[in-house]
Amino acid sequence: MPREFPFKLAAVDLDDTLLGPDKRVGAPNGAALERLQSIGCEVVLASGRRHDNMLPFCRGLALDGFVVSCQGAATRHVRTGQFLHHATLDPLSAAEVAKAGLERRVTVMYWSSQGVCASERSPWVQRYEADCDDPVPVADVNEVLHRPAEKVIWAAEPPLIASLAPHVRRRYEGRLNVIVTDDWFLEFTAVGATKAAGVAAVARARGVPREQVLAFGDGNNDVSMLEWAGVGVAMSHARPTARAAAGMVAPDGDPETSFARAVEGVLKAALGGGGGHRTPPPRRDLRETGVVAARWAGPAGLPL
């Protein structure tokens, strides 16, 4: 008799997880997504992209539920626009961050529900536009501060971002989340704006306990949801922080199909290759044993 898959919700990052270098969903990853859905696991996209920029992917994948956008600043329904979670920067903090960025002569990008604008035309803005197919007008950032900010970004050469990040994290500790996403982006969000918070809002609305949630990601901004989920799965090419936060890491191979390999590993570990249904022990209990990264020993050499 077929065993029931123990996970009811899967949060999936977009860029460099579900999407390949061409910013499309390749056939293996698309098939893996459909496989999860076919066994009763709802898929929720969770990205640093803004809500409207994620909608074409939802339509292409026939996803008609909630999406987590802007690093978890917003959780909104694809069709109705209903908010389950919305954590914007307070106006004073948004203004302070924008002003500090301008003083340091970095490009400041300002995200609101109305779109993205930038303080100047720079290579970093052009790269964002190319990667996300999302035009960014140049504007006086001081004139848009009345719009609630879902996030503010400083964009600059990677060495400068790397040197600024430790200082800025200390300055805003406890007040804001400060994350290096791409090496040229330093992102500021409200404390409540994390992918974990956004995914948790969907889980509560669906009545799905945390233990029945999967999360798939590769970046620094995925760490919170990889840690929060019942099982977090990092891509084979993931950043060290994401690998450390996850309970499972996809096998090595082509980064473009890492998500497909990760899903296959979860299916084998959960349902077994004829070995029956195996439910992972709670992450908390594993951490209490002293294991550095929670691991559920699944078949095919895939630690979870």
Contacts in CASP RR format, 6 or more apart in sequence:
PFRMAT RR
TARGET T0000
AUTHOR 0000-0000-0000
METHOD contacts of the structure
MODEL  1
MPREFPFKLAAVDLDDTLLGPDKRVGAPNGAALERLQSIGCEVVLASGRR
HDNMLPFCRGLALDGFVVSCQGAATRHVRTGQFLHHATLDPLSAAEVAKA
GLERRVTVMYWSSQGVCASERSPWVQRYEADCDDPVPVADVNEVLHRPAE
KVIWAAEPPLIASLAPHVRRRYEGRLNVIVTDDWFLEFTAVGATKAAGVA
AVARARGVPREQVLAFGDGNNDVSMLEWAGVGVAMSHARPTARAAAGMVA
PDGDPETSFARAVEGVLKAALGGGGGHRTPPPRRDLRETGVVAARWAGPA
GLPL
3 271 0 8 1.000
3 276 0 8 1.000
3 277 0 8 1.000
4 277 0 8 1.000
5 39 0 8 1.000
5 40 0 8 1.000
5 41 0 8 1.000
5 267 0 8 1.000
5 270 0 8 1.000
5 271 0 8 1.000
6 212 0 8 1.000
6 270 0 8 1.000
6 277 0 8 1.000
6 279 0 8 1.000
6 280 0 8 1.000
7 41 0 8 1.000
7 212 0 8 1.000
7 213 0 8 1.000
7 214 0 8 1.000
7 231 0 8 1.000
7 266 0 8 1.000
7 270 0 8 1.000
8 40 0 8 1.000
8 41 0 8 1.000
8 42 0 8 1.000
8 206 0 8 1.000
8 208 0 8 1.000
8 212 0 8 1.000
8 213 0 8 1.000
9 41 0 8 1.000
9 42 0 8 1.000
9 44 0 8 1.000
9 199 0 8 1.000
9 202 0 8 1.000
9 203 0 8 1.000
9 206 0 8 1.000
9 208 0 8 1.000
9 212 0 8 1.000
9 213 0 8 1.000
9 214 0 8 1.000
10 36 0 8 1.000
10 41 0 8 1.000
10 42 0 8 1.000
10 43 0 8 1.000
10 44 0 8 1.000
10 213 0 8 1.000
10 214 0 8 1.000
10 215 0 8 1.000
10 216 0 8 1.000
11 44 0 8 1.000
11 45 0 8 1.000
11 46 0 8 1.000
11 68 0 8 1.000
11 195 0 8 1.000
11 199 0 8 1.000
11 202 0 8 1.000
11 213 0 8 1.000
11 214 0 8 1.000
11 215 0 8 1.000
11 216 0 8 1.000
11 225 0 8 1.000
11 229 0 8 1.000
12 18 0 8 1.000
12 33 0 8 1.000
12 43 0 8 1.000
12 44 0 8 1.000
12 45 0 8 1.000
12 46 0 8 1.000
12 215 0 8 1.000
12 216 0 8 1.000
12 217 0 8 1.000
12 259 0 8 1.000
13 45 0 8 1.000
13 46 0 8 1.000
13 47 0 8 1.000
13 195 0 8 1.000
13 216 0 8 1.000
13 217 0 8 1.000
13 218 0 8 1.000
13 219 0 8 1.000
13 222 0 8 1.000
14 45 0 8 1.000
14 46 0 8 1.000
14 47 0 8 1.000
14 48 0 8 1.000
14 49 0 8 1.000
14 54 0 8 1.000
14 57 0 8 1.000
15 23 0 8 1.000
15 47 0 8 1.000
15 48 0 8 1.000
15 49 0 8 1.000
15 131 0 8 1.000
16 218 0 8 1.000
16 219 0 8 1.000
16 235 0 8 1.000
16 237 0 8 1.000
16 255 0 8 1.000
17 216 0 8 1.000
17 217 0 8 1.000
17 218 0 8 1.000
17 222 0 8 1.000
17 235 0 8 1.000
17 258 0 8 1.000
17 259 0 8 1.000
18 25 0 8 1.000
18 29 0 8 1.000
18 30 0 8 1.000
18 33 0 8 1.000
18 45 0 8 1.000
18 57 0 8 1.000
18 216 0 8 1.000
18 259 0 8 1.000
19 25 0 8 1.000
19 29 0 8 1.000
19 57 0 8 1.000
20 26 0 8 1.000
20 29 0 8 1.000
20 255 0 8 1.000
20 256 0 8 1.000
21 256 0 8 1.000
23 131 0 8 1.000
23 132 0 8 1.000
23 133 0 8 1.000
25 33 0 8 1.000
25 57 0 8 1.000
25 61 0 8 1.000
26 256 0 8 1.000
26 257 0 8 1.000
28 257 0 8 1.000
28 260 0 8 1.000
29 256 0 8 1.000
29 257 0 8 1.000
29 259 0 8 1.000
29 260 0 8 1.000
30 61 0 8 1.000
30 260 0 8 1.000
31 260 0 8 1.000
32 259 0 8 1.000
32 260 0 8 1.000
32 262 0 8 1.000
32 263 0 8 1.000
32 264 0 8 1.000
33 43 0 8 1.000
33 61 0 8 1.000
33 263 0 8 1.000
35 263 0 8 1.000
35 267 0 8 1.000
36 43 0 8 1.000
36 214 0 8 1.000
36 263 0 8 1.000
37 43 0 8 1.000
41 214 0 8 1.000
42 65 0 8 1.000
42 206 0 8 1.000
43 61 0 8 1.000
43 63 0 8 1.000
44 63 0 8 1.000
44 65 0 8 1.000
44 66 0 8 1.000
44 67 0 8 1.000
44 68 0 8 1.000
44 199 0 8 1.000
44 202 0 8 1.000
45 54 0 8 1.000
45 57 0 8 1.000
45 58 0 8 1.000
45 61 0 8 1.000
45 63 0 8 1.000
45 67 0 8 1.000
45 68 0 8 1.000
46 67 0 8 1.000
46 68 0 8 1.000
46 72 0 8 1.000
46 195 0 8 1.000
46 198 0 8 1.000
46 199 0 8 1.000
46 215 0 8 1.000
46 222 0 8 1.000
46 225 0 8 1.000
47 54 0 8 1.000
47 67 0 8 1.000
47 68 0 8 1.000
47 69 0 8 1.000
48 69 0 8 1.000
48 70 0 8 1.000
48 71 0 8 1.000
48 72 0 8 1.000
48 151 0 8 1.000
48 181 0 8 1.000
48 221 0 8 1.000
49 69 0 8 1.000
49 70 0 8 1.000
49 132 0 8 1.000
49 134 0 8 1.000
50 69 0 8 1.000
50 70 0 8 1.000
50 111 0 8 1.000
50 113 0 8 1.000
50 115 0 8 1.000
50 116 0 8 1.000
50 134 0 8 1.000
50 150 0 8 1.000
51 67 0 8 1.000
51 69 0 8 1.000
51 70 0 8 1.000
51 74 0 8 1.000
51 76 0 8 1.000
51 113 0 8 1.000
52 115 0 8 1.000
53 69 0 8 1.000
53 132 0 8 1.000
53 133 0 8 1.000
53 134 0 8 1.000
54 67 0 8 1.000
54 69 0 8 1.000
55 67 0 8 1.000
55 78 0 8 1.000
57 63 0 8 1.000
58 64 0 8 1.000
58 65 0 8 1.000
58 67 0 8 1.000
58 78 0 8 1.000
63 78 0 8 1.000
64 78 0 8 1.000
64 79 0 8 1.000
65 77 0 8 1.000
65 78 0 8 1.000
65 79 0 8 1.000
66 75 0 8 1.000
66 76 0 8 1.000
66 77 0 8 1.000
66 78 0 8 1.000
66 84 0 8 1.000
66 201 0 8 1.000
66 202 0 8 1.000
66 205 0 8 1.000
67 75 0 8 1.000
67 76 0 8 1.000
67 78 0 8 1.000
68 74 0 8 1.000
68 75 0 8 1.000
68 85 0 8 1.000
68 195 0 8 1.000
68 198 0 8 1.000
68 199 0 8 1.000
68 202 0 8 1.000
69 75 0 8 1.000
69 76 0 8 1.000
69 150 0 8 1.000
70 111 0 8 1.000
70 150 0 8 1.000
70 151 0 8 1.000
70 189 0 8 1.000
70 193 0 8 1.000
71 151 0 8 1.000
71 177 0 8 1.000
71 179 0 8 1.000
71 181 0 8 1.000
71 187 0 8 1.000
71 189 0 8 1.000
71 193 0 8 1.000
71 194 0 8 1.000
71 195 0 8 1.000
71 221 0 8 1.000
72 85 0 8 1.000
72 87 0 8 1.000
72 189 0 8 1.000
72 192 0 8 1.000
72 193 0 8 1.000
72 194 0 8 1.000
72 195 0 8 1.000
72 197 0 8 1.000
72 198 0 8 1.000
73 86 0 8 1.000
73 87 0 8 1.000
73 88 0 8 1.000
73 111 0 8 1.000
73 150 0 8 1.000
73 151 0 8 1.000
73 189 0 8 1.000
73 190 0 8 1.000
73 193 0 8 1.000
74 83 0 8 1.000
74 85 0 8 1.000
74 86 0 8 1.000
74 87 0 8 1.000
74 113 0 8 1.000
74 150 0 8 1.000
75 83 0 8 1.000
75 84 0 8 1.000
75 85 0 8 1.000
75 86 0 8 1.000
75 198 0 8 1.000
75 199 0 8 1.000
75 201 0 8 1.000
75 202 0 8 1.000
76 82 0 8 1.000
76 83 0 8 1.000
76 84 0 8 1.000
76 86 0 8 1.000
77 84 0 8 1.000
84 198 0 8 1.000
84 201 0 8 1.000
84 202 0 8 1.000
84 204 0 8 1.000
84 205 0 8 1.000
85 197 0 8 1.000
85 198 0 8 1.000
85 201 0 8 1.000
87 189 0 8 1.000
87 190 0 8 1.000
87 191 0 8 1.000
87 192 0 8 1.000
87 193 0 8 1.000
87 197 0 8 1.000
88 148 0 8 1.000
88 149 0 8 1.000
88 150 0 8 1.000
88 190 0 8 1.000
88 193 0 8 1.000
89 97 0 8 1.000
89 148 0 8 1.000
89 149 0 8 1.000
89 150 0 8 1.000
89 151 0 8 1.000
89 152 0 8 1.000
89 176 0 8 1.000
89 188 0 8 1.000
89 189 0 8 1.000
89 190 0 8 1.000
89 193 0 8 1.000
90 190 0 8 1.000
91 145 0 8 1.000
91 146 0 8 1.000
91 148 0 8 1.000
93 172 0 8 1.000
93 175 0 8 1.000
93 176 0 8 1.000
93 188 0 8 1.000
93 190 0 8 1.000
94 110 0 8 1.000
94 145 0 8 1.000
94 149 0 8 1.000
94 152 0 8 1.000
95 142 0 8 1.000
95 145 0 8 1.000
97 152 0 8 1.000
97 154 0 8 1.000
97 172 0 8 1.000
97 176 0 8 1.000
97 188 0 8 1.000
98 108 0 8 1.000
98 110 0 8 1.000
98 141 0 8 1.000
98 142 0 8 1.000
98 145 0 8 1.000
98 152 0 8 1.000
99 142 0 8 1.000
101 108 0 8 1.000
101 154 0 8 1.000
102 108 0 8 1.000
102 119 0 8 1.000
102 141 0 8 1.000
104 154 0 8 1.000
104 164 0 8 1.000
106 154 0 8 1.000
106 155 0 8 1.000
106 156 0 8 1.000
106 160 0 8 1.000
106 164 0 8 1.000
107 118 0 8 1.000
107 119 0 8 1.000
107 120 0 8 1.000
107 122 0 8 1.000
107 124 0 8 1.000
107 125 0 8 1.000
107 154 0 8 1.000
107 155 0 8 1.000
107 156 0 8 1.000
108 118 0 8 1.000
108 119 0 8 1.000
108 141 0 8 1.000
108 152 0 8 1.000
108 153 0 8 1.000
108 154 0 8 1.000
108 155 0 8 1.000
109 116 0 8 1.000
109 117 0 8 1.000
109 118 0 8 1.000
109 119 0 8 1.000
109 125 0 8 1.000
109 128 0 8 1.000
109 136 0 8 1.000
109 152 0 8 1.000
109 153 0 8 1.000
109 155 0 8 1.000
110 116 0 8 1.000
110 117 0 8 1.000
110 118 0 8 1.000
110 139 0 8 1.000
110 141 0 8 1.000
110 144 0 8 1.000
110 145 0 8 1.000
110 147 0 8 1.000
110 149 0 8 1.000
110 152 0 8 1.000
111 149 0 8 1.000
111 150 0 8 1.000
111 151 0 8 1.000
111 152 0 8 1.000
111 153 0 8 1.000
112 144 0 8 1.000
112 147 0 8 1.000
112 148 0 8 1.000
112 149 0 8 1.000
112 150 0 8 1.000
113 147 0 8 1.000
113 148 0 8 1.000
113 150 0 8 1.000
114 147 0 8 1.000
116 128 0 8 1.000
116 134 0 8 1.000
116 136 0 8 1.000
117 136 0 8 1.000
117 137 0 8 1.000
117 138 0 8 1.000
117 139 0 8 1.000
117 141 0 8 1.000
117 144 0 8 1.000
118 125 0 8 1.000
118 136 0 8 1.000
118 137 0 8 1.000
118 138 0 8 1.000
118 139 0 8 1.000
118 155 0 8 1.000
119 138 0 8 1.000
119 139 0 8 1.000
119 140 0 8 1.000
119 141 0 8 1.000
120 138 0 8 1.000
121 138 0 8 1.000
122 155 0 8 1.000
124 155 0 8 1.000
124 156 0 8 1.000
124 184 0 8 1.000
124 185 0 8 1.000
125 136 0 8 1.000
125 155 0 8 1.000
127 184 0 8 1.000
128 134 0 8 1.000
128 136 0 8 1.000
128 155 0 8 1.000
129 135 0 8 1.000
129 136 0 8 1.000
150 189 0 8 1.000
150 193 0 8 1.000
151 187 0 8 1.000
151 188 0 8 1.000
151 189 0 8 1.000
151 193 0 8 1.000
152 187 0 8 1.000
152 188 0 8 1.000
153 185 0 8 1.000
153 186 0 8 1.000
153 187 0 8 1.000
153 188 0 8 1.000
154 161 0 8 1.000
154 164 0 8 1.000
154 185 0 8 1.000
154 186 0 8 1.000
154 188 0 8 1.000
155 161 0 8 1.000
155 184 0 8 1.000
155 185 0 8 1.000
155 186 0 8 1.000
156 164 0 8 1.000
156 184 0 8 1.000
156 186 0 8 1.000
157 184 0 8 1.000
158 183 0 8 1.000
158 184 0 8 1.000
161 180 0 8 1.000
161 183 0 8 1.000
161 184 0 8 1.000
161 185 0 8 1.000
161 186 0 8 1.000
162 180 0 8 1.000
162 183 0 8 1.000
164 186 0 8 1.000
165 178 0 8 1.000
165 180 0 8 1.000
165 186 0 8 1.000
168 178 0 8 1.000
168 186 0 8 1.000
169 178 0 8 1.000
172 178 0 8 1.000
172 188 0 8 1.000
174 191 0 8 1.000
175 191 0 8 1.000
176 188 0 8 1.000
176 189 0 8 1.000
176 190 0 8 1.000
176 191 0 8 1.000
177 187 0 8 1.000
177 188 0 8 1.000
177 189 0 8 1.000
177 190 0 8 1.000
177 191 0 8 1.000
177 192 0 8 1.000
177 193 0 8 1.000
177 194 0 8 1.000
178 186 0 8 1.000
178 187 0 8 1.000
178 188 0 8 1.000
179 186 0 8 1.000
179 187 0 8 1.000
179 189 0 8 1.000
179 220 0 8 1.000
179 221 0 8 1.000
180 186 0 8 1.000
180 187 0 8 1.000
180 220 0 8 1.000
181 187 0 8 1.000
181 219 0 8 1.000
181 220 0 8 1.000
181 221 0 8 1.000
187 221 0 8 1.000
194 224 0 8 1.000
194 225 0 8 1.000
195 215 0 8 1.000
195 221 0 8 1.000
195 222 0 8 1.000
195 224 0 8 1.000
195 225 0 8 1.000
196 224 0 8 1.000
196 225 0 8 1.000
196 227 0 8 1.000
196 228 0 8 1.000
196 229 0 8 1.000
197 224 0 8 1.000
198 225 0 8 1.000
199 213 0 8 1.000
199 215 0 8 1.000
199 225 0 8 1.000
199 228 0 8 1.000
199 229 0 8 1.000
200 210 0 8 1.000
200 228 0 8 1.000
202 208 0 8 1.000
203 209 0 8 1.000
203 210 0 8 1.000
203 213 0 8 1.000
210 228 0 8 1.000
210 229 0 8 1.000
210 230 0 8 1.000
211 230 0 8 1.000
211 280 0 8 1.000
211 282 0 8 1.000
212 230 0 8 1.000
213 228 0 8 1.000
213 229 0 8 1.000
213 230 0 8 1.000
213 231 0 8 1.000
214 229 0 8 1.000
214 230 0 8 1.000
214 231 0 8 1.000
214 232 0 8 1.000
214 233 0 8 1.000
214 266 0 8 1.000
215 222 0 8 1.000
215 225 0 8 1.000
215 226 0 8 1.000
215 228 0 8 1.000
215 229 0 8 1.000
215 230 0 8 1.000
215 231 0 8 1.000
215 232 0 8 1.000
215 233 0 8 1.000
216 232 0 8 1.000
216 233 0 8 1.000
216 235 0 8 1.000
216 259 0 8 1.000
216 262 0 8 1.000
216 263 0 8 1.000
217 225 0 8 1.000
217 226 0 8 1.000
217 232 0 8 1.000
217 233 0 8 1.000
217 234 0 8 1.000
217 235 0 8 1.000
217 238 0 8 1.000
217 242 0 8 1.000
217 246 0 8 1.000
218 234 0 8 1.000
218 235 0 8 1.000
218 237 0 8 1.000
218 238 0 8 1.000
218 239 0 8 1.000
218 242 0 8 1.000
218 258 0 8 1.000
219 238 0 8 1.000
219 239 0 8 1.000
219 241 0 8 1.000
219 242 0 8 1.000
220 239 0 8 1.000
220 241 0 8 1.000
220 242 0 8 1.000
222 234 0 8 1.000
222 238 0 8 1.000
222 242 0 8 1.000
222 245 0 8 1.000
223 241 0 8 1.000
223 242 0 8 1.000
223 245 0 8 1.000
224 245 0 8 1.000
225 232 0 8 1.000
226 232 0 8 1.000
226 233 0 8 1.000
226 234 0 8 1.000
226 242 0 8 1.000
226 245 0 8 1.000
226 246 0 8 1.000
226 247 0 8 1.000
227 245 0 8 1.000
230 280 0 8 1.000
230 282 0 8 1.000
230 283 0 8 1.000
231 247 0 8 1.000
231 248 0 8 1.000
231 266 0 8 1.000
231 280 0 8 1.000
231 283 0 8 1.000
231 296 0 8 1.000
231 304 0 8 1.000
232 245 0 8 1.000
232 246 0 8 1.000
232 247 0 8 1.000
232 248 0 8 1.000
233 246 0 8 1.000
233 247 0 8 1.000
233 248 0 8 1.000
233 249 0 8 1.000
233 250 0 8 1.000
233 262 0 8 1.000
233 266 0 8 1.000
233 304 0 8 1.000
234 242 0 8 1.000
234 243 0 8 1.000
234 245 0 8 1.000
234 246 0 8 1.000
234 247 0 8 1.000
234 248 0 8 1.000
234 249 0 8 1.000
234 250 0 8 1.000
235 242 0 8 1.000
235 249 0 8 1.000
235 250 0 8 1.000
235 255 0 8 1.000
235 258 0 8 1.000
235 259 0 8 1.000
235 262 0 8 1.000
236 249 0 8 1.000
236 250 0 8 1.000
236 251 0 8 1.000
236 252 0 8 1.000
236 253 0 8 1.000
236 255 0 8 1.000
236 258 0 8 1.000
236 261 0 8 1.000
237 255 0 8 1.000
237 258 0 8 1.000
238 246 0 8 1.000
238 249 0 8 1.000
243 249 0 8 1.000
243 293 0 8 1.000
244 292 0 8 1.000
244 293 0 8 1.000
245 293 0 8 1.000
246 293 0 8 1.000
247 283 0 8 1.000
247 293 0 8 1.000
247 294 0 8 1.000
247 295 0 8 1.000
247 296 0 8 1.000
247 303 0 8 1.000
247 304 0 8 1.000
248 262 0 8 1.000
248 265 0 8 1.000
248 266 0 8 1.000
248 269 0 8 1.000
248 295 0 8 1.000
248 296 0 8 1.000
248 302 0 8 1.000
248 303 0 8 1.000
248 304 0 8 1.000
249 303 0 8 1.000
250 258 0 8 1.000
250 259 0 8 1.000
250 261 0 8 1.000
250 262 0 8 1.000
250 265 0 8 1.000
250 302 0 8 1.000
251 261 0 8 1.000
251 265 0 8 1.000
251 300 0 8 1.000
251 301 0 8 1.000
251 302 0 8 1.000
253 261 0 8 1.000
265 298 0 8 1.000
265 300 0 8 1.000
265 302 0 8 1.000
266 304 0 8 1.000
268 298 0 8 1.000
268 299 0 8 1.000
268 300 0 8 1.000
268 302 0 8 1.000
269 278 0 8 1.000
269 280 0 8 1.000
269 296 0 8 1.000
269 298 0 8 1.000
269 299 0 8 1.000
269 300 0 8 1.000
269 302 0 8 1.000
269 304 0 8 1.000
270 277 0 8 1.000
270 278 0 8 1.000
270 279 0 8 1.000
270 280 0 8 1.000
271 277 0 8 1.000
272 278 0 8 1.000
272 299 0 8 1.000
273 299 0 8 1.000
275 299 0 8 1.000
278 296 0 8 1.000
278 298 0 8 1.000
280 296 0 8 1.000
280 304 0 8 1.000
281 296 0 8 1.000
283 294 0 8 1.000
286 294 0 8 1.000
286 295 0 8 1.000
286 296 0 8 1.000
287 294 0 8 1.000
295 303 0 8 1.000
295 304 0 8 1.000
296 303 0 8 1.000
296 304 0 8 1.000
297 303 0 8 1.000
297 304 0 8 1.000
298 304 0 8 1.000
END
